[in-house]
């Protein structure tokens, strides 16, 4: 059984010794760090990644993943001049991830960005992020999350779906072989929300399990994997255990965002890990049955009521997930 089971995350600049001690104290095994945009400037970052890996290891933790979604790739996404240079900077980072001995690199491929349209009060005064498809289509400006503006050339019609697929294929067929050579699993996160309608004028092409099969077929390799965001899979409107079995049978789950939502694909709220619509114990049993051994990361959580902060929420969520791991995999494997 792998030791990489319970995971938490920080931005690169959020790493402090106090936070690393906190994670170790609450039973976290490994970390995912979000890289900064400036880290794709063409510089070989291997020594930076090794130094961070060793700093994390000094606290009894493993640096299991670097998330690359903040690295600039707008010219790649929109097929604009300069995409070759942008790709080379990506490949430099990806090779450094492998050279530093970090096994997973996460990313997204979004034309615009993630969407949430409202906040609502939940348990104990916590604040839940909500997505309402009707509101998002009626008023794109209702989005509460950062987005990338579409180039003016798309006008009111937005970006065509097949153009985004073409640009993705150009990118993916170039990065996957480099990831494979570097010994890194390249884990693609779903669109959030995963809907096949344009949001903010941008097409969305990572929004179903069929999309993922197309993606796996574009660049067949063990390095071509899914960041299995369970919340997003639930938002697809599919049965989560069936989806786990489908992707797990392909050995394509690199890591799991172990979260849940409440509602429908058309309108849902991001709630605490114990109050969503998915049976989380059954979900974890299904991961075990397909041979998945982690990492499990409770990705999103509600905003805690004042005076508490995200680390109070992290302590609760990680304790819940750790208990499920011990119940399902056995205490000696957690």
C-alpha positions in Angstrom: 0.0 0.0 0.0 1.4 3.4 -1.0 2.0 6.0 1.7 0.6 8.7 -0.5 -2.9 8.6 0.7 -4.1 11.8 2.5 -3.2 15.0 0.7 -3.7 18.7 1.2 -2.6 21.7 -0.8 -1.1 25.2 -0.7 0.1 27.8 -3.1 3.9 27.9 -3.5 4.1 31.1 -1.5 1.9 29.8 1.3 4.4 27.2 2.5 5.7 27.9 6.0 7.1 25.7 8.7 4.0 26.3 10.9 1.7 25.1 8.1 3.8 22.1 7.4 3.8 21.2 11.1 0.0 21.7 11.1 -0.5 19.3 8.2 1.7 16.7 9.8 -0.1 17.0 13.1 -3.5 16.3 11.6 -2.3 13.2 9.7 -1.7 14.5 6.2 0.8 12.4 4.3 1.6 14.5 1.2 1.1 17.9 -0.4 0.1 19.4 -3.7 1.5 22.9 -4.4 0.2 25.3 -6.9 3.0 26.9 -9.0 3.2 30.6 -9.7 2.8 32.0 -13.2 6.3 33.4 -13.1 7.7 29.9 -12.7 7.2 29.3 -16.4 9.7 32.0 -17.5 11.9 29.5 -19.3 14.2 29.0 -16.3 15.1 25.4 -15.2 13.3 25.1 -11.8 14.7 21.7 -10.9 16.7 23.0 -8.0 13.7 25.0 -6.7 11.5 21.9 -6.8 14.1 19.8 -5.1 14.6 22.3 -2.4 10.9 22.5 -1.8 10.6 18.7 -1.8 13.3 18.5 0.8 11.7 21.2 2.9 8.4 19.4 2.9 10.2 16.1 3.6 11.9 17.6 6.7 8.4 17.7 8.2 7.6 14.1 7.4 5.5 14.9 4.3 6.0 14.0 0.7 5.7 16.6 -2.2 3.5 14.4 -4.4 2.2 16.9 -6.9 2.7 20.3 -8.5 -0.3 21.9 -10.1 0.5 23.8 -13.3 -2.9 25.4 -14.0 -1.6 28.9 -13.2 1.2 28.7 -15.8 0.4 30.9 -18.8 -1.0 29.0 -21.7 -3.5 31.5 -23.2 -1.6 31.5 -26.6 -1.9 27.8 -26.6 -5.6 27.7 -25.7 -6.5 30.3 -28.4 -4.0 29.0 -31.0 -2.3 32.4 -31.2 1.2 33.3 -32.5 3.8 32.6 -29.8 2.2 29.3 -28.7 5.4 27.4 -29.6 7.4 29.5 -27.2 4.8 29.2 -24.5 4.8 25.4 -25.0 8.6 25.3 -24.6 8.3 27.0 -21.2 5.7 24.5 -20.2 7.9 21.6 -21.2 10.8 23.1 -19.3 8.7 23.1 -16.1 7.4 19.6 -16.8 10.9 18.2 -17.2 11.9 19.9 -14.0 9.0 18.3 -12.1 10.3 14.9 -13.3 13.9 15.7 -12.5 12.9 16.7 -9.0 11.2 13.3 -8.4 7.7 14.6 -8.1 5.3 12.1 -9.5 2.2 14.1 -10.5 1.6 17.3 -12.4 -1.9 18.6 -12.5 -3.4 21.0 -15.0 -6.6 22.3 -16.6 -7.5 23.3 -20.2 -10.1 26.1 -20.0 -10.9 28.8 -22.5 -12.4 31.1 -19.9 -12.3 29.6 -16.4 -14.4 28.1 -13.6 -17.8 29.4 -12.7 -19.8 30.0 -9.6 -22.7 32.4 -9.5 -23.7 33.0 -5.8 -23.0 32.3 -2.2 -25.5 30.9 0.3 -25.4 30.4 4.0 -25.0 26.9 5.2 -24.4 24.9 8.4 -23.3 27.1 11.3 -23.1 30.2 9.2 -20.5 28.8 6.8 -20.7 30.2 3.2 -21.2 27.8 0.3 -20.3 28.6 -3.3 -23.2 27.9 -5.7 -23.5 27.4 -9.4 -26.8 28.1 -11.2 -26.6 27.3 -14.9 -29.6 29.5 -15.8 -28.1 32.5 -14.1 -24.7 31.9 -15.6 -26.2 31.8 -19.1 -28.4 34.8 -18.5 -25.8 36.9 -16.9 -22.1 35.9 -17.5 -21.0 38.7 -15.3 -22.5 36.9 -12.3 -19.4 34.6 -12.1 -17.6 35.0 -8.8 -14.4 33.4 -9.9 -11.5 34.8 -11.9 -11.7 34.2 -15.7 -9.7 34.8 -18.8 -11.2 37.2 -21.3 -11.7 35.8 -24.8 -9.8 37.5 -27.6 -11.9 40.2 -29.3 -11.7 38.2 -32.6 -14.3 35.8 -31.3 -17.0 38.6 -31.0 -20.4 37.7 -29.7 -20.4 34.1 -31.1 -17.6 33.0 -28.7 -15.0 30.3 -29.2 -16.1 27.3 -31.3 -15.9 23.9 -29.6 -13.9 22.2 -32.4 -11.3 25.0 -32.4 -10.7 24.5 -28.7 -10.4 20.7 -29.4 -7.8 21.4 -32.1 -5.8 23.6 -29.9 -6.0 21.1 -27.1 -4.9 18.3 -29.3 -1.9 20.3 -30.5 -0.9 20.9 -26.9 -1.6 17.5 -25.4 0.2 15.5 -28.1 3.3 17.5 -27.3 3.2 17.5 -23.5 2.2 13.9 -22.8 5.3 12.3 -24.4 7.5 14.7 -22.4 5.6 13.8 -19.2 6.0 10.1 -20.0 9.8 10.5 -20.6 10.1 12.6 -17.4 8.3 9.9 -15.3 5.4 12.3 -14.4 1.7 11.6 -14.5 0.0 14.5 -16.3 -3.4 14.8 -14.5 -6.1 16.8 -16.3 -8.8 18.3 -14.1 -12.4 18.5 -15.5 -14.1 21.7 -16.4 -15.9 23.1 -13.4 -18.8 23.1 -13.9 -18.6 20.4 -16.5 -21.3 21.6 -18.9 -21.3 21.4 -22.7 -22.6 24.9 -23.2 -20.4 28.0 -23.5 -19.9 30.0 -20.3 -18.6 33.5 -20.8 -18.3 32.8 -24.5 -15.8 30.0 -24.0 -16.3 26.4 -25.2 -15.8 23.6 -22.7 -14.3 20.3 -23.8 -13.4 18.5 -20.5 -16.9 18.0 -19.3 -17.8 14.3 -19.6 -16.3 10.8 -19.3 -16.6 10.6 -23.1 -14.5 13.7 -23.4 -11.9 12.0 -21.2 -11.9 8.9 -23.5 -11.2 11.2 -26.4 -8.4 12.8 -24.5 -6.8 9.5 -23.5 -7.0 8.4 -27.2 -5.3 11.6 -28.4 -2.0 10.7 -26.7 -2.0 7.1 -25.5 0.5 6.8 -22.7 0.5 5.9 -19.0 1.3 9.6 -18.3 -2.0 10.7 -19.8 -4.3 10.6 -16.7 -7.3 12.2 -15.0 -7.3 14.3 -11.9 -10.5 12.7 -10.7 -12.3 15.6 -9.2 -15.2 13.7 -7.7 -17.2 16.9 -7.2 -17.0 17.7 -10.9 -17.8 14.1 -11.9 -20.9 14.3 -9.7 -21.7 17.6 -11.5 -21.6 15.7 -14.8 -24.8 14.0 -13.7 -23.3 10.5 -13.7 -23.2 7.8 -11.0 -20.0 8.5 -9.2 -19.1 4.8 -8.3 -19.7 3.8 -11.9 -17.4 6.6 -13.0 -14.7 5.5 -10.6 -15.0 1.9 -11.9 -14.8 3.2 -15.6 -11.8 5.4 -15.2 -10.2 3.1 -12.6 -10.4 0.2 -15.0 -8.2 2.2 -17.4 -5.7 2.9 -14.6 -6.1 6.6 -15.4 -6.8 8.1 -11.9 -3.7 10.0 -10.8 -5.2 11.6 -7.7 -8.7 12.3 -6.3 -10.3 15.5 -5.3 -12.4 13.8 -2.7 -15.4 16.2 -2.4 -19.1 16.3 -3.0 -21.8 18.8 -3.8 -25.5 19.0 -3.1 -28.0 19.7 -5.9 -28.2 19.0 -9.6 -25.9 19.6 -12.5 -28.0 22.7 -13.3 -27.8 24.1 -9.7 -25.5 22.9 -7.0 -23.8 24.1 -3.8 -20.3 23.1 -2.6 -21.0 21.8 0.9 -19.0 20.1 3.6 -17.6 16.6 2.9 -20.2 14.9 5.1 -23.4 16.6 3.7 -23.3 16.2 0.0 -25.4 13.9 -2.2 -22.7 11.2 -2.7 -22.2 8.3 -0.2 -18.5 9.0 0.6 -17.9 5.7 2.3 -19.3 3.8 -0.8 -17.1 6.0 -3.0 -14.0 5.2 -1.1 -14.8 1.5 -1.1 -15.1 1.7 -4.9 -11.7 3.4 -5.2 -10.3 0.6 -3.1 -12.0 -2.0 -5.2 -10.4 -0.7 -8.5 -7.0 -0.7 -6.8 -6.6 3.0 -6.3 -4.4 3.9 -3.2 -4.3 7.6 -3.2 -3.7 10.5 -2.9 -7.0 11.8 -1.7 -7.4 15.5 -1.5 -10.4 17.4 0.0 -10.1 20.1 -2.7 -12.9 22.7 -2.0 -14.7 23.4 1.2 -17.1 26.1 2.4 -15.8 29.4 3.8 -15.7 29.0 7.6 -17.7 31.5 9.7 -15.6 34.2 11.5 -13.4 34.2 13.4 -12.4 30.8 11.9 -10.3 30.3 8.7 -9.6 27.7 6.1 -7.3 25.8 8.3 -10.1 25.0 10.7 -12.0 23.6 7.8 -8.9 21.7 6.6 -8.6 20.1 10.0 -12.2 18.9 9.9 -12.2 17.7 6.3 -8.9 15.8 6.7 -10.0 14.1 9.9 -13.1 12.9 8.1 -11.2 11.6 5.1 -8.5 10.0 7.3 -11.2 8.1 9.2 -12.7 6.9 5.9 -9.3 5.7 4.7 -8.7 3.8 7.9 -12.2 2.3 7.8 -11.8 1.2 4.1 -8.2 0.4 3.7 -7.4 -0.6 7.2 -5.7 1.3 10.0 -2.2 0.0 9.2 -2.4 1.3 5.6 -3.5 4.9 6.5 
